[in-house]
Amino acid sequence: MTFELRIFEGHYGRGYHAWSHLRFAVVDLDKSEGYPGNFVSMLPMKIDSEGKIASAFTKFFGNESLETARGLLTESLKKKHSPKITAELERRLNLLDPNRFIHIKCGVCKRFFKTRKERAWKQKICPECIKRYDIQEK
């Protein structure tokens, strides 16, 4: 089976409020040539979400779902897409990384710094400002 990622952009809304939404469909190229015939599943935002019902993607691919999703996204990133689609592909690749860092603006010096995303405690001051505060305190 040869899998590929197809990206569809849907425009929704009536009149004043209109927005677009990107949908990522996983298709099997060995099944059929056309889209509806070779559809496997939709690519979810998060692959391993504990405590939630497994998506059709994780049911179909099983233990290899994370590697498959990463491979499909990187292969699709190599193709020529609009900047909006490329940004969404990179964002979804970053969501698959388990040890991802996020950039936060320091509350003191207003510079951006990297920190790990932690649920219990969110760091709002950069390490340089923390060191400067500790030196002034002593």
C-alpha positions as CSV (number, residue, x, y, z in Angstrom):
1,M,0.0,0.0,0.0
2,T,1.2,3.4,-1.0
3,F,-0.2,6.2,1.2
4,E,-0.3,9.9,0.3
5,L,-1.6,13.0,2.0
6,R,-4.2,15.1,0.1
7,I,-4.9,18.6,1.4
8,F,-8.2,20.3,0.8
9,E,-9.0,23.9,1.6
10,G,-12.7,24.6,2.3
11,H,-14.1,28.0,2.5
12,Y,-16.9,28.4,4.9
13,G,-19.3,31.2,6.1
14,R,-22.0,33.3,4.6
15,G,-21.7,37.0,3.9
16,Y,-19.6,38.9,6.5
17,H,-17.8,36.1,8.4
18,A,-15.9,33.8,6.0
19,W,-13.0,31.6,6.9
20,S,-11.0,28.8,5.4
21,H,-10.2,25.4,6.9
22,L,-7.5,22.9,5.8
23,R,-8.4,19.2,5.8
24,F,-5.7,16.5,5.5
25,A,-6.9,13.2,4.0
26,V,-4.8,10.1,3.9
27,V,-5.4,8.2,0.6
28,D,-4.1,4.8,-0.7
29,L,-2.8,5.2,-4.2
30,D,-3.0,1.4,-4.9
31,K,-6.8,1.3,-4.4
32,S,-8.0,3.8,-6.9
33,E,-7.1,6.9,-8.9
34,G,-9.9,9.1,-7.7
35,Y,-10.2,10.7,-4.3
36,P,-13.4,9.2,-2.9
37,G,-12.4,5.7,-3.9
38,N,-9.0,5.7,-2.3
39,F,-9.8,7.4,1.0
40,V,-8.4,5.8,4.1
41,S,-8.9,8.4,6.9
42,M,-8.4,11.9,8.0
43,L,-5.1,12.9,9.6
44,P,-5.9,14.1,13.2
45,M,-4.3,17.0,14.9
46,K,-2.9,15.0,17.8
47,I,-2.1,11.3,17.3
48,D,-1.6,10.0,20.8
49,S,-4.2,11.6,23.1
50,E,-4.5,9.7,26.3
51,G,-7.9,9.1,27.7
52,K,-9.7,9.8,24.5
53,I,-11.3,7.6,21.9
54,A,-8.9,6.4,19.3
55,S,-9.3,8.1,15.9
56,A,-9.8,6.1,12.7
57,F,-6.2,6.9,11.8
58,T,-4.7,5.3,14.9
59,K,-7.1,2.4,14.5
60,F,-5.9,1.8,11.0
61,F,-2.2,2.3,11.4
62,G,-1.9,1.0,15.0
63,N,1.5,1.4,16.7
64,E,3.1,2.9,13.6
65,S,0.6,5.8,13.4
66,L,3.1,8.4,14.7
67,E,5.8,7.5,12.3
68,T,3.3,7.2,9.4
69,A,1.9,10.7,10.2
70,R,5.4,12.2,10.4
71,G,6.4,10.6,7.1
72,L,3.2,11.7,5.3
73,L,3.7,15.3,6.5
74,T,7.4,15.4,5.6
75,E,6.7,14.0,2.1
76,S,3.9,16.5,1.6
77,L,6.2,19.3,2.8
78,K,8.6,18.5,-0.1
79,K,5.9,19.3,-2.7
80,K,5.1,22.8,-3.9
81,H,2.3,24.3,-1.8
82,S,1.0,27.8,-0.9
83,P,2.6,29.5,2.1
84,K,-0.5,28.9,4.2
85,I,-0.5,25.2,3.6
86,T,3.3,25.0,4.2
87,A,2.9,26.8,7.5
88,E,0.1,24.4,8.5
89,L,2.3,21.4,7.6
90,E,5.2,22.7,9.7
91,R,2.8,23.4,12.6
92,R,1.4,19.9,12.5
93,L,4.9,18.4,12.4
94,N,5.8,20.5,15.5
95,L,2.7,19.1,17.2
96,L,3.9,15.6,16.7
97,D,7.3,16.3,18.4
98,P,6.9,15.1,22.0
99,N,9.7,17.3,23.5
100,R,8.7,20.5,21.8
101,F,9.7,23.9,23.0
102,I,7.6,27.0,22.9
103,H,8.7,30.6,22.6
104,I,7.4,32.9,25.3
105,K,8.0,36.6,25.7
106,C,9.7,37.5,28.9
107,G,7.7,39.6,31.3
108,V,10.7,41.7,32.3
109,C,13.0,42.3,29.3
110,K,10.3,41.6,26.6
111,R,12.6,39.2,24.7
112,F,11.5,35.8,23.4
113,F,13.0,32.7,24.9
114,K,12.5,28.9,24.6
115,T,10.8,26.9,27.4
116,R,9.2,23.6,27.7
117,K,5.5,23.5,27.8
118,E,4.4,22.3,31.3
119,R,0.9,22.0,32.5
120,A,1.4,22.9,36.1
121,W,3.8,25.8,35.8
122,K,4.4,28.2,33.0
123,Q,7.7,30.1,33.0
124,K,7.1,33.8,32.2
125,I,10.6,35.2,33.0
126,C,13.7,34.3,30.9
127,P,16.7,32.6,32.7
128,E,18.8,35.7,32.3
129,C,16.4,37.9,34.2
130,I,16.0,35.2,36.8
131,K,19.8,35.2,37.3
132,R,19.9,38.9,37.4
133,Y,17.2,38.9,40.0
134,D,19.0,36.3,42.1
135,I,22.3,38.3,42.0
136,Q,20.6,41.5,43.1
137,E,18.7,39.7,45.9
138,K,22.0,38.4,47.5
